[in-house]
């Protein structure tokens, strides 16, 4: 639930898993083969899962419980 409502893009998977070396294709005015770098993986999601899994599950259950309670309160 945390982090889903923040603006700014959904690219955390690229930071977590990294990317391979990237080069341009030569379309438009950019020459073919220009390096765009690579991003080594830092595996922060795996580390966070190990250290915060119980806390995250408790937050998820609390959110579900609040949602169900709001639905029940409607009618």
mmCIF file of the N, C-alpha and C atoms, coordinates in Angstrom:
data_MODEL
# 
_entry.id   MODEL 
# 
loop_
_atom_site.group_PDB 
_atom_site.id 
_atom_site.type_symbol 
_atom_site.label_atom_id 
_atom_site.label_alt_id 
_atom_site.label_comp_id 
_atom_site.label_asym_id 
_atom_site.label_entity_id 
_atom_site.label_seq_id 
_atom_site.pdbx_PDB_ins_code 
_atom_site.Cartn_x 
_atom_site.Cartn_y 
_atom_site.Cartn_z 
_atom_site.occupancy 
_atom_site.B_iso_or_equiv 
_atom_site.pdbx_formal_charge 
_atom_site.auth_seq_id 
_atom_site.auth_comp_id 
_atom_site.auth_asym_id 
_atom_site.auth_atom_id 
_atom_site.pdbx_PDB_model_num 
ATOM 1   N N  . UNK A 1 1  ? 0.818   -1.177  0.000   1.00 0.00 ? 1  UNK A N  1 
ATOM 2   C CA . UNK A 1 1  ? 0.000   0.000   0.000   1.00 0.00 ? 1  UNK A CA 1 
ATOM 3   C C  . UNK A 1 1  ? 0.870   1.252   0.000   1.00 0.00 ? 1  UNK A C  1 
ATOM 4   N N  . UNK A 1 2  ? 1.939   1.250   0.731   1.00 0.00 ? 2  UNK A N  1 
ATOM 5   C CA . UNK A 1 2  ? 2.832   2.407   0.752   1.00 0.00 ? 2  UNK A CA 1 
ATOM 6   C C  . UNK A 1 2  ? 3.531   2.528   -0.588  1.00 0.00 ? 2  UNK A C  1 
ATOM 7   N N  . UNK A 1 3  ? 3.617   3.744   -1.076  1.00 0.00 ? 3  UNK A N  1 
ATOM 8   C CA . UNK A 1 3  ? 4.331   3.983   -2.316  1.00 0.00 ? 3  UNK A CA 1 
ATOM 9   C C  . UNK A 1 3  ? 3.474   3.960   -3.564  1.00 0.00 ? 3  UNK A C  1 
ATOM 10  N N  . UNK A 1 4  ? 2.267   3.420   -3.499  1.00 0.00 ? 4  UNK A N  1 
ATOM 11  C CA . UNK A 1 4  ? 1.429   3.337   -4.690  1.00 0.00 ? 4  UNK A CA 1 
ATOM 12  C C  . UNK A 1 4  ? 0.772   4.665   -5.022  1.00 0.00 ? 4  UNK A C  1 
ATOM 13  N N  . UNK A 1 5  ? 0.688   5.558   -4.054  1.00 0.00 ? 5  UNK A N  1 
ATOM 14  C CA . UNK A 1 5  ? 0.018   6.829   -4.298  1.00 0.00 ? 5  UNK A CA 1 
ATOM 15  C C  . UNK A 1 5  ? 0.994   7.965   -4.550  1.00 0.00 ? 5  UNK A C  1 
ATOM 16  N N  . UNK A 1 6  ? 2.262   7.662   -4.695  1.00 0.00 ? 6  UNK A N  1 
ATOM 17  C CA . UNK A 1 6  ? 3.258   8.708   -4.904  1.00 0.00 ? 6  UNK A CA 1 
ATOM 18  C C  . UNK A 1 6  ? 3.486   8.948   -6.390  1.00 0.00 ? 6  UNK A C  1 
ATOM 19  N N  . UNK A 1 7  ? 3.486   10.212  -6.803  1.00 0.00 ? 7  UNK A N  1 
ATOM 20  C CA . UNK A 1 7  ? 3.789   10.504  -8.203  1.00 0.00 ? 7  UNK A CA 1 
ATOM 21  C C  . UNK A 1 7  ? 5.284   10.378  -8.468  1.00 0.00 ? 7  UNK A C  1 
ATOM 22  N N  . UNK A 1 8  ? 5.662   10.301  -9.718  1.00 0.00 ? 8  UNK A N  1 
ATOM 23  C CA . UNK A 1 8  ? 7.075   10.312  -10.039 1.00 0.00 ? 8  UNK A CA 1 
ATOM 24  C C  . UNK A 1 8  ? 7.529   9.135   -10.867 1.00 0.00 ? 8  UNK A C  1 
ATOM 25  N N  . UNK A 1 9  ? 6.651   8.248   -11.208 1.00 0.00 ? 9  UNK A N  1 
ATOM 26  C CA . UNK A 1 9  ? 7.029   7.156   -12.093 1.00 0.00 ? 9  UNK A CA 1 
ATOM 27  C C  . UNK A 1 9  ? 7.021   5.805   -11.407 1.00 0.00 ? 9  UNK A C  1 
ATOM 28  N N  . UNK A 1 10 ? 6.975   4.798   -12.225 1.00 0.00 ? 10 UNK A N  1 
ATOM 29  C CA . UNK A 1 10 ? 6.959   3.420   -11.746 1.00 0.00 ? 10 UNK A CA 1 
ATOM 30  C C  . UNK A 1 10 ? 8.164   2.696   -12.321 1.00 0.00 ? 10 UNK A C  1 
ATOM 31  N N  . UNK A 1 11 ? 9.337   3.060   -11.874 1.00 0.00 ? 11 UNK A N  1 
ATOM 32  C CA . UNK A 1 11 ? 10.546  2.467   -12.426 1.00 0.00 ? 11 UNK A CA 1 
ATOM 33  C C  . UNK A 1 11 ? 11.399  1.772   -11.371 1.00 0.00 ? 11 UNK A C  1 
ATOM 34  N N  . UNK A 1 12 ? 10.826  1.493   -10.211 1.00 0.00 ? 12 UNK A N  1 
ATOM 35  C CA . UNK A 1 12 ? 11.610  0.854   -9.152  1.00 0.00 ? 12 UNK A CA 1 
ATOM 36  C C  . UNK A 1 12 ? 12.100  -0.524  -9.570  1.00 0.00 ? 12 UNK A C  1 
ATOM 37  N N  . UNK A 1 13 ? 11.358  -1.207  -10.446 1.00 0.00 ? 13 UNK A N  1 
ATOM 38  C CA . UNK A 1 13 ? 11.796  -2.526  -10.903 1.00 0.00 ? 13 UNK A CA 1 
ATOM 39  C C  . UNK A 1 13 ? 13.107  -2.438  -11.674 1.00 0.00 ? 13 UNK A C  1 
ATOM 40  N N  . UNK A 1 14 ? 13.349  -1.324  -12.355 1.00 0.00 ? 14 UNK A N  1 
ATOM 41  C CA . UNK A 1 14 ? 14.602  -1.158  -13.088 1.00 0.00 ? 14 UNK A CA 1 
ATOM 42  C C  . UNK A 1 14 ? 15.776  -0.980  -12.131 1.00 0.00 ? 14 UNK A C  1 
ATOM 43  N N  . UNK A 1 15 ? 15.543  -0.290  -11.031 1.00 0.00 ? 15 UNK A N  1 
ATOM 44  C CA . UNK A 1 15 ? 16.594  -0.115  -10.028 1.00 0.00 ? 15 UNK A CA 1 
ATOM 45  C C  . UNK A 1 15 ? 16.851  -1.440  -9.314  1.00 0.00 ? 15 UNK A C  1 
ATOM 46  N N  . UNK A 1 16 ? 15.785  -2.153  -8.992  1.00 0.00 ? 16 UNK A N  1 
ATOM 47  C CA . UNK A 1 16 ? 15.915  -3.411  -8.262  1.00 0.00 ? 16 UNK A CA 1 
ATOM 48  C C  . UNK A 1 16 ? 16.597  -4.489  -9.096  1.00 0.00 ? 16 UNK A C  1 
ATOM 49  N N  . UNK A 1 17 ? 16.137  -4.698  -10.312 1.00 0.00 ? 17 UNK A N  1 
ATOM 50  C CA . UNK A 1 17 ? 16.657  -5.781  -11.149 1.00 0.00 ? 17 UNK A CA 1 
ATOM 51  C C  . UNK A 1 17 ? 17.809  -5.342  -12.040 1.00 0.00 ? 17 UNK A C  1 
ATOM 52  N N  . UNK A 1 18 ? 17.987  -4.035  -12.208 1.00 0.00 ? 18 UNK A N  1 
ATOM 53  C CA . UNK A 1 18 ? 19.040  -3.537  -13.085 1.00 0.00 ? 18 UNK A CA 1 
ATOM 54  C C  . UNK A 1 18 ? 18.634  -3.643  -14.548 1.00 0.00 ? 18 UNK A C  1 
ATOM 55  N N  . UNK A 1 19 ? 19.525  -3.183  -15.414 1.00 0.00 ? 19 UNK A N  1 
ATOM 56  C CA . UNK A 1 19 ? 19.289  -3.273  -16.854 1.00 0.00 ? 19 UNK A CA 1 
ATOM 57  C C  . UNK A 1 19 ? 20.564  -3.744  -17.532 1.00 0.00 ? 19 UNK A C  1 
ATOM 58  N N  . UNK A 1 20 ? 20.408  -4.262  -18.718 1.00 0.00 ? 20 UNK A N  1 
ATOM 59  C CA . UNK A 1 20 ? 21.580  -4.664  -19.497 1.00 0.00 ? 20 UNK A CA 1 
ATOM 60  C C  . UNK A 1 20 ? 22.167  -3.423  -20.162 1.00 0.00 ? 20 UNK A C  1 
ATOM 61  N N  . UNK A 1 21 ? 23.311  -3.556  -20.771 1.00 0.00 ? 21 UNK A N  1 
ATOM 62  C CA . UNK A 1 21 ? 23.898  -2.434  -21.509 1.00 0.00 ? 21 UNK A CA 1 
ATOM 63  C C  . UNK A 1 21 ? 22.971  -2.072  -22.664 1.00 0.00 ? 21 UNK A C  1 
ATOM 64  N N  . UNK A 1 22 ? 22.719  -0.786  -22.839 1.00 0.00 ? 22 UNK A N  1 
ATOM 65  C CA . UNK A 1 22 ? 21.782  -0.328  -23.863 1.00 0.00 ? 22 UNK A CA 1 
ATOM 66  C C  . UNK A 1 22 ? 22.507  0.555   -24.868 1.00 0.00 ? 22 UNK A C  1 
ATOM 67  N N  . UNK A 1 23 ? 22.110  0.424   -26.135 1.00 0.00 ? 23 UNK A N  1 
ATOM 68  C CA . UNK A 1 23 ? 22.651  1.271   -27.197 1.00 0.00 ? 23 UNK A CA 1 
ATOM 69  C C  . UNK A 1 23 ? 21.509  1.767   -28.064 1.00 0.00 ? 23 UNK A C  1 
ATOM 70  N N  . UNK A 1 24 ? 21.753  2.859   -28.776 1.00 0.00 ? 24 UNK A N  1 
ATOM 71  C CA . UNK A 1 24 ? 20.726  3.426   -29.644 1.00 0.00 ? 24 UNK A CA 1 
ATOM 72  C C  . UNK A 1 24 ? 20.630  2.618   -30.936 1.00 0.00 ? 24 UNK A C  1 
ATOM 73  N N  . UNK A 1 25 ? 19.481  2.755   -31.598 1.00 0.00 ? 25 UNK A N  1 
ATOM 74  C CA . UNK A 1 25 ? 19.229  1.992   -32.823 1.00 0.00 ? 25 UNK A CA 1 
ATOM 75  C C  . UNK A 1 25 ? 19.569  2.767   -34.088 1.00 0.00 ? 25 UNK A C  1 
ATOM 76  N N  . UNK A 1 26 ? 19.776  4.073   -33.978 1.00 0.00 ? 26 UNK A N  1 
ATOM 77  C CA . UNK A 1 26 ? 20.106  4.868   -35.152 1.00 0.00 ? 26 UNK A CA 1 
ATOM 78  C C  . UNK A 1 26 ? 18.917  5.535   -35.796 1.00 0.00 ? 26 UNK A C  1 
ATOM 79  N N  . UNK A 1 27 ? 17.767  5.501   -35.164 1.00 0.00 ? 27 UNK A N  1 
ATOM 80  C CA . UNK A 1 27 ? 16.593  6.175   -35.709 1.00 0.00 ? 27 UNK A CA 1 
ATOM 81  C C  . UNK A 1 27 ? 16.656  7.658   -35.387 1.00 0.00 ? 27 UNK A C  1 
ATOM 82  N N  . UNK A 1 28 ? 15.965  8.440   -36.152 1.00 0.00 ? 28 UNK A N  1 
ATOM 83  C CA . UNK A 1 28 ? 15.918  9.900   -36.034 1.00 0.00 ? 28 UNK A CA 1 
ATOM 84  C C  . UNK A 1 28 ? 17.320  10.465  -36.220 1.00 0.00 ? 28 UNK A C  1 
ATOM 85  N N  . UNK A 1 29 ? 17.754  11.383  -35.374 1.00 0.00 ? 29 UNK A N  1 
ATOM 86  C CA . UNK A 1 29 ? 19.047  12.039  -35.599 1.00 0.00 ? 29 UNK A CA 1 
ATOM 87  C C  . UNK A 1 29 ? 20.145  11.510  -34.675 1.00 0.00 ? 29 UNK A C  1 
ATOM 88  N N  . UNK A 1 30 ? 19.922  10.366  -34.057 1.00 0.00 ? 30 UNK A N  1 
ATOM 89  C CA . UNK A 1 30 ? 20.911  9.786   -33.142 1.00 0.00 ? 30 UNK A CA 1 
ATOM 90  C C  . UNK A 1 30 ? 21.643  8.666   -33.864 1.00 0.00 ? 30 UNK A C  1 
ATOM 91  N N  . UNK A 1 31 ? 22.965  8.680   -33.788 1.00 0.00 ? 31 UNK A N  1 
ATOM 92  C CA . UNK A 1 31 ? 23.733  7.643   -34.480 1.00 0.00 ? 31 UNK A CA 1 
ATOM 93  C C  . UNK A 1 31 ? 23.508  6.276   -33.830 1.00 0.00 ? 31 UNK A C  1 
ATOM 94  N N  . UNK A 1 32 ? 23.613  5.248   -34.623 1.00 0.00 ? 32 UNK A N  1 
ATOM 95  C CA . UNK A 1 32 ? 23.430  3.884   -34.126 1.00 0.00 ? 32 UNK A CA 1 
ATOM 96  C C  . UNK A 1 32 ? 24.607  3.487   -33.246 1.00 0.00 ? 32 UNK A C  1 
ATOM 97  N N  . UNK A 1 33 ? 24.305  2.744   -32.207 1.00 0.00 ? 33 UNK A N  1 
ATOM 98  C CA . UNK A 1 33 ? 25.349  2.197   -31.355 1.00 0.00 ? 33 UNK A CA 1 
ATOM 99  C C  . UNK A 1 33 ? 25.839  3.100   -30.247 1.00 0.00 ? 33 UNK A C  1 
ATOM 100 N N  . UNK A 1 34 ? 25.239  4.275   -30.068 1.00 0.00 ? 34 UNK A N  1 
ATOM 101 C CA . UNK A 1 34 ? 25.654  5.157   -28.979 1.00 0.00 ? 34 UNK A CA 1 
ATOM 102 C C  . UNK A 1 34 ? 25.269  4.521   -27.647 1.00 0.00 ? 34 UNK A C  1 
ATOM 103 N N  . UNK A 1 35 ? 26.197  4.459   -26.736 1.00 0.00 ? 35 UNK A N  1 
ATOM 104 C CA . UNK A 1 35 ? 25.958  3.814   -25.447 1.00 0.00 ? 35 UNK A CA 1 
ATOM 105 C C  . UNK A 1 35 ? 25.001  4.632   -24.596 1.00 0.00 ? 35 UNK A C  1 
ATOM 106 N N  . UNK A 1 36 ? 24.068  3.957   -23.977 1.00 0.00 ? 36 UNK A N  1 
ATOM 107 C CA . UNK A 1 36 ? 23.155  4.585   -23.020 1.00 0.00 ? 36 UNK A CA 1 
ATOM 108 C C  . UNK A 1 36 ? 23.367  4.005   -21.627 1.00 0.00 ? 36 UNK A C  1 
ATOM 109 N N  . UNK A 1 37 ? 24.415  3.230   -21.462 1.00 0.00 ? 37 UNK A N  1 
ATOM 110 C CA . UNK A 1 37 ? 24.793  2.738   -20.144 1.00 0.00 ? 37 UNK A CA 1 
ATOM 111 C C  . UNK A 1 37 ? 24.047  1.502   -19.703 1.00 0.00 ? 37 UNK A C  1 
ATOM 112 N N  . UNK A 1 38 ? 24.295  1.143   -18.456 1.00 0.00 ? 38 UNK A N  1 
ATOM 113 C CA . UNK A 1 38 ? 23.597  0.027   -17.838 1.00 0.00 ? 38 UNK A CA 1 
ATOM 114 C C  . UNK A 1 38 ? 23.385  0.366   -16.379 1.00 0.00 ? 38 UNK A C  1 
ATOM 115 N N  . UNK A 1 39 ? 22.447  -0.296  -15.765 1.00 0.00 ? 39 UNK A N  1 
ATOM 116 C CA . UNK A 1 39 ? 22.145  -0.065  -14.356 1.00 0.00 ? 39 UNK A CA 1 
ATOM 117 C C  . UNK A 1 39 ? 22.366  -1.366  -13.615 1.00 0.00 ? 39 UNK A C  1 
ATOM 118 N N  . UNK A 1 40 ? 23.392  -1.430  -12.760 1.00 0.00 ? 40 UNK A N  1 
ATOM 119 C CA . UNK A 1 40 ? 23.570  -2.653  -11.986 1.00 0.00 ? 40 UNK A CA 1 
ATOM 120 C C  . UNK A 1 40 ? 22.436  -2.810  -10.972 1.00 0.00 ? 40 UNK A C  1 
ATOM 121 N N  . UNK A 1 41 ? 22.033  -4.030  -10.728 1.00 0.00 ? 41 UNK A N  1 
ATOM 122 C CA . UNK A 1 41 ? 20.942  -4.302  -9.787  1.00 0.00 ? 41 UNK A CA 1 
ATOM 123 C C  . UNK A 1 41 ? 21.404  -4.029  -8.362  1.00 0.00 ? 41 UNK A C  1 
ATOM 124 N N  . UNK A 1 42 ? 20.495  -3.492  -7.534  1.00 0.00 ? 42 UNK A N  1 
ATOM 125 C CA . UNK A 1 42 ? 20.843  -3.332  -6.127  1.00 0.00 ? 42 UNK A CA 1 
ATOM 126 C C  . UNK A 1 42 ? 19.951  -4.148  -5.197  1.00 0.00 ? 42 UNK A C  1 
ATOM 127 N N  . UNK A 1 43 ? 18.953  -4.812  -5.731  1.00 0.00 ? 43 UNK A N  1 
ATOM 128 C CA . UNK A 1 43 ? 18.123  -5.783  -5.007  1.00 0.00 ? 43 UNK A CA 1 
ATOM 129 C C  . UNK A 1 43 ? 17.476  -5.242  -3.733  1.00 0.00 ? 43 UNK A C  1 
ATOM 130 N N  . UNK A 1 44 ? 17.047  -3.970  -3.761  1.00 0.00 ? 44 UNK A N  1 
ATOM 131 C CA . UNK A 1 44 ? 16.461  -3.413  -2.550  1.00 0.00 ? 44 UNK A CA 1 
ATOM 132 C C  . UNK A 1 44 ? 15.121  -4.044  -2.200  1.00 0.00 ? 44 UNK A C  1 
ATOM 133 N N  . UNK A 1 45 ? 14.363  -4.526  -3.188  1.00 0.00 ? 45 UNK A N  1 
ATOM 134 C CA . UNK A 1 45 ? 13.085  -5.172  -2.870  1.00 0.00 ? 45 UNK A CA 1 
ATOM 135 C C  . UNK A 1 45 ? 13.305  -6.481  -2.141  1.00 0.00 ? 45 UNK A C  1 
ATOM 136 N N  . UNK A 1 46 ? 14.290  -7.267  -2.557  1.00 0.00 ? 46 UNK A N  1 
ATOM 137 C CA . UNK A 1 46 ? 14.573  -8.518  -1.859  1.00 0.00 ? 46 UNK A CA 1 
ATOM 138 C C  . UNK A 1 46 ? 15.016  -8.246  -0.426  1.00 0.00 ? 46 UNK A C  1 
ATOM 139 N N  . UNK A 1 47 ? 15.873  -7.245  -0.237  1.00 0.00 ? 47 UNK A N  1 
ATOM 140 C CA . UNK A 1 47 ? 16.325  -6.887  1.111   1.00 0.00 ? 47 UNK A CA 1 
ATOM 141 C C  . UNK A 1 47 ? 15.159  -6.404  1.964   1.00 0.00 ? 47 UNK A C  1 
ATOM 142 N N  . UNK A 1 48 ? 14.295  -5.587  1.385   1.00 0.00 ? 48 UNK A N  1 
ATOM 143 C CA . UNK A 1 48 ? 13.139  -5.070  2.117   1.00 0.00 ? 48 UNK A CA 1 
ATOM 144 C C  . UNK A 1 48 ? 12.171  -6.194  2.470   1.00 0.00 ? 48 UNK A C  1 
ATOM 145 N N  . UNK A 1 49 ? 12.004  -7.145  1.570   1.00 0.00 ? 49 UNK A N  1 
ATOM 146 C CA . UNK A 1 49 ? 11.096  -8.257  1.855   1.00 0.00 ? 49 UNK A CA 1 
ATOM 147 C C  . UNK A 1 49 ? 11.573  -9.044  3.065   1.00 0.00 ? 49 UNK A C  1 
ATOM 148 N N  . UNK A 1 50 ? 12.851  -9.291  3.128   1.00 0.00 ? 50 UNK A N  1 
ATOM 149 C CA . UNK A 1 50 ? 13.397  -10.048 4.253   1.00 0.00 ? 50 UNK A CA 1 
ATOM 150 C C  . UNK A 1 50 ? 13.209  -9.281  5.558   1.00 0.00 ? 50 UNK A C  1 
ATOM 151 N N  . UNK A 1 51 ? 13.479  -7.982  5.546   1.00 0.00 ? 51 UNK A N  1 
ATOM 152 C CA . UNK A 1 51 ? 13.463  -7.217  6.793   1.00 0.00 ? 51 UNK A CA 1 
ATOM 153 C C  . UNK A 1 51 ? 12.085  -6.677  7.180   1.00 0.00 ? 51 UNK A C  1 
ATOM 154 N N  . UNK A 1 52 ? 11.193  -6.476  6.223   1.00 0.00 ? 52 UNK A N  1 
ATOM 155 C CA . UNK A 1 52 ? 9.920   -5.796  6.502   1.00 0.00 ? 52 UNK A CA 1 
ATOM 156 C C  . UNK A 1 52 ? 8.681   -6.586  6.102   1.00 0.00 ? 52 UNK A C  1 
ATOM 157 N N  . UNK A 1 53 ? 8.807   -7.862  5.794   1.00 0.00 ? 53 UNK A N  1 
ATOM 158 C CA . UNK A 1 53 ? 7.661   -8.622  5.288   1.00 0.00 ? 53 UNK A CA 1 
ATOM 159 C C  . UNK A 1 53 ? 6.501   -8.647  6.282   1.00 0.00 ? 53 UNK A C  1 
ATOM 160 N N  . UNK A 1 54 ? 6.780   -8.894  7.548   1.00 0.00 ? 54 UNK A N  1 
ATOM 161 C CA . UNK A 1 54 ? 5.707   -8.976  8.539   1.00 0.00 ? 54 UNK A CA 1 
ATOM 162 C C  . UNK A 1 54 ? 4.997   -7.628  8.684   1.00 0.00 ? 54 UNK A C  1 
ATOM 163 N N  . UNK A 1 55 ? 5.765   -6.550  8.705   1.00 0.00 ? 55 UNK A N  1 
ATOM 164 C CA . UNK A 1 55 ? 5.185   -5.211  8.820   1.00 0.00 ? 55 UNK A CA 1 
ATOM 165 C C  . UNK A 1 55 ? 4.308   -4.898  7.608   1.00 0.00 ? 55 UNK A C  1 
ATOM 166 N N  . UNK A 1 56 ? 4.768   -5.265  6.423   1.00 0.00 ? 56 UNK A N  1 
ATOM 167 C CA . UNK A 1 56 ? 3.998   -5.020  5.200   1.00 0.00 ? 56 UNK A CA 1 
ATOM 168 C C  . UNK A 1 56 ? 2.702   -5.824  5.194   1.00 0.00 ? 56 UNK A C  1 
ATOM 169 N N  . UNK A 1 57 ? 2.767   -7.069  5.621   1.00 0.00 ? 57 UNK A N  1 
ATOM 170 C CA . UNK A 1 57 ? 1.552   -7.897  5.654   1.00 0.00 ? 57 UNK A CA 1 
ATOM 171 C C  . UNK A 1 57 ? 0.546   -7.336  6.657   1.00 0.00 ? 57 UNK A C  1 
ATOM 172 N N  . UNK A 1 58 ? 1.020   -6.875  7.809   1.00 0.00 ? 58 UNK A N  1 
ATOM 173 C CA . UNK A 1 58 ? 0.120   -6.270  8.791   1.00 0.00 ? 58 UNK A CA 1 
ATOM 174 C C  . UNK A 1 58 ? -0.543  -5.019  8.230   1.00 0.00 ? 58 UNK A C  1 
ATOM 175 N N  . UNK A 1 59 ? 0.213   -4.200  7.495   1.00 0.00 ? 59 UNK A N  1 
ATOM 176 C CA . UNK A 1 59 ? -0.357  -2.999  6.878   1.00 0.00 ? 59 UNK A CA 1 
ATOM 177 C C  . UNK A 1 59 ? -1.385  -3.377  5.817   1.00 0.00 ? 59 UNK A C  1 
ATOM 178 N N  . UNK A 1 60 ? -1.113  -4.419  5.055   1.00 0.00 ? 60 UNK A N  1 
ATOM 179 C CA . UNK A 1 60 ? -2.048  -4.878  4.031   1.00 0.00 ? 60 UNK A CA 1 
ATOM 180 C C  . UNK A 1 60 ? -3.348  -5.363  4.658   1.00 0.00 ? 60 UNK A C  1 
ATOM 181 N N  . UNK A 1 61 ? -3.239  -6.186  5.699   1.00 0.00 ? 61 UNK A N  1 
ATOM 182 C CA . UNK A 1 61 ? -4.437  -6.681  6.383   1.00 0.00 ? 61 UNK A CA 1 
ATOM 183 C C  . UNK A 1 61 ? -5.237  -5.539  7.001   1.00 0.00 ? 61 UNK A C  1 
ATOM 184 N N  . UNK A 1 62 ? -4.556  -4.556  7.583   1.00 0.00 ? 62 UNK A N  1 
ATOM 185 C CA . UNK A 1 62 ? -5.246  -3.408  8.173   1.00 0.00 ? 62 UNK A CA 1 
ATOM 186 C C  . UNK A 1 62 ? -5.980  -2.615  7.088   1.00 0.00 ? 62 UNK A C  1 
ATOM 187 N N  . UNK A 1 63 ? -5.362  -2.449  5.923   1.00 0.00 ? 63 UNK A N  1 
ATOM 188 C CA . UNK A 1 63 ? -6.008  -1.744  4.825   1.00 0.00 ? 63 UNK A CA 1 
ATOM 189 C C  . UNK A 1 63 ? -7.234  -2.480  4.315   1.00 0.00 ? 63 UNK A C  1 
ATOM 190 N N  . UNK A 1 64 ? -7.138  -3.790  4.218   1.00 0.00 ? 64 UNK A N  1 
ATOM 191 C CA . UNK A 1 64 ? -8.290  -4.595  3.784   1.00 0.00 ? 64 UNK A CA 1 
ATOM 192 C C  . UNK A 1 64 ? -9.407  -4.502  4.813   1.00 0.00 ? 64 UNK A C  1 
ATOM 193 N N  . UNK A 1 65 ? -9.038  -4.576  6.079   1.00 0.00 ? 65 UNK A N  1 
ATOM 194 C CA . UNK A 1 65 ? -10.038 -4.485  7.141   1.00 0.00 ? 65 UNK A CA 1 
ATOM 195 C C  . UNK A 1 65 ? -10.760 -3.138  7.104   1.00 0.00 ? 65 UNK A C  1 
ATOM 196 N N  . UNK A 1 66 ? -10.022 -2.049  6.894   1.00 0.00 ? 66 UNK A N  1 
ATOM 197 C CA . UNK A 1 66 ? -10.645 -0.719  6.789   1.00 0.00 ? 66 UNK A CA 1 
ATOM 198 C C  . UNK A 1 66 ? -11.573 -0.642  5.583   1.00 0.00 ? 66 UNK A C  1 
ATOM 199 N N  . UNK A 1 67 ? -11.156 -1.209  4.453   1.00 0.00 ? 67 UNK A N  1 
ATOM 200 C CA . UNK A 1 67 ? -11.984 -1.176  3.244   1.00 0.00 ? 67 UNK A CA 1 
ATOM 201 C C  . UNK A 1 67 ? -13.277 -1.954  3.449   1.00 0.00 ? 67 UNK A C  1 
ATOM 202 N N  . UNK A 1 68 ? -13.184 -3.117  4.050   1.00 0.00 ? 68 UNK A N  1 
ATOM 203 C CA . UNK A 1 68 ? -14.380 -3.927  4.314   1.00 0.00 ? 68 UNK A CA 1 
ATOM 204 C C  . UNK A 1 68 ? -15.300 -3.190  5.280   1.00 0.00 ? 68 UNK A C  1 
ATOM 205 N N  . UNK A 1 69 ? -14.719 -2.557  6.299   1.00 0.00 ? 69 UNK A N  1 
ATOM 206 C CA . UNK A 1 69 ? -15.534 -1.819  7.263   1.00 0.00 ? 69 UNK A CA 1 
ATOM 207 C C  . UNK A 1 69 ? -16.260 -0.658  6.588   1.00 0.00 ? 69 UNK A C  1 
ATOM 208 N N  . UNK A 1 70 ? -15.591 0.050   5.675   1.00 0.00 ? 70 UNK A N  1 
ATOM 209 C CA . UNK A 1 70 ? -16.249 1.154   4.951   1.00 0.00 ? 70 UNK A CA 1 
ATOM 210 C C  . UNK A 1 70 ? -17.408 0.632   4.108   1.00 0.00 ? 70 UNK A C  1 
ATOM 211 N N  . UNK A 1 71 ? -17.216 -0.517  3.472   1.00 0.00 ? 71 UNK A N  1 
ATOM 212 C CA . UNK A 1 71 ? -18.289 -1.111  2.669   1.00 0.00 ? 71 UNK A CA 1 
ATOM 213 C C  . UNK A 1 71 ? -19.462 -1.492  3.561   1.00 0.00 ? 71 UNK A C  1 
ATOM 214 N N  . UNK A 1 72 ? -19.172 -2.096  4.700   1.00 0.00 ? 72 UNK A N  1 
ATOM 215 C CA . UNK A 1 72 ? -20.236 -2.492  5.629   1.00 0.00 ? 72 UNK A CA 1 
ATOM 216 C C  . UNK A 1 72 ? -20.967 -1.287  6.207   1.00 0.00 ? 72 UNK A C  1 
ATOM 217 N N  . UNK A 1 73 ? -20.262 -0.187  6.414   1.00 0.00 ? 73 UNK A N  1 
ATOM 218 C CA . UNK A 1 73 ? -20.882 1.012   6.982   1.00 0.00 ? 73 UNK A CA 1 
ATOM 219 C C  . UNK A 1 73 ? -21.822 1.706   6.003   1.00 0.00 ? 73 UNK A C  1 
ATOM 220 N N  . UNK A 1 74 ? -21.670 1.464   4.709   1.00 0.00 ? 74 UNK A N  1 
ATOM 221 C CA . UNK A 1 74 ? -22.524 2.098   3.701   1.00 0.00 ? 74 UNK A CA 1 
ATOM 222 C C  . UNK A 1 74 ? -23.974 1.650   3.807   1.00 0.00 ? 74 UNK A C  1 
ATOM 223 N N  . UNK A 1 75 ? -24.168 0.398   4.047   1.00 0.00 ? 75 UNK A N  1 
ATOM 224 C CA . UNK A 1 75 ? -25.527 -0.078  3.906   1.00 0.00 ? 75 UNK A CA 1 
ATOM 225 C C  . UNK A 1 75 ? -26.016 -0.792  5.056   1.00 0.00 ? 75 UNK A C  1 
# 
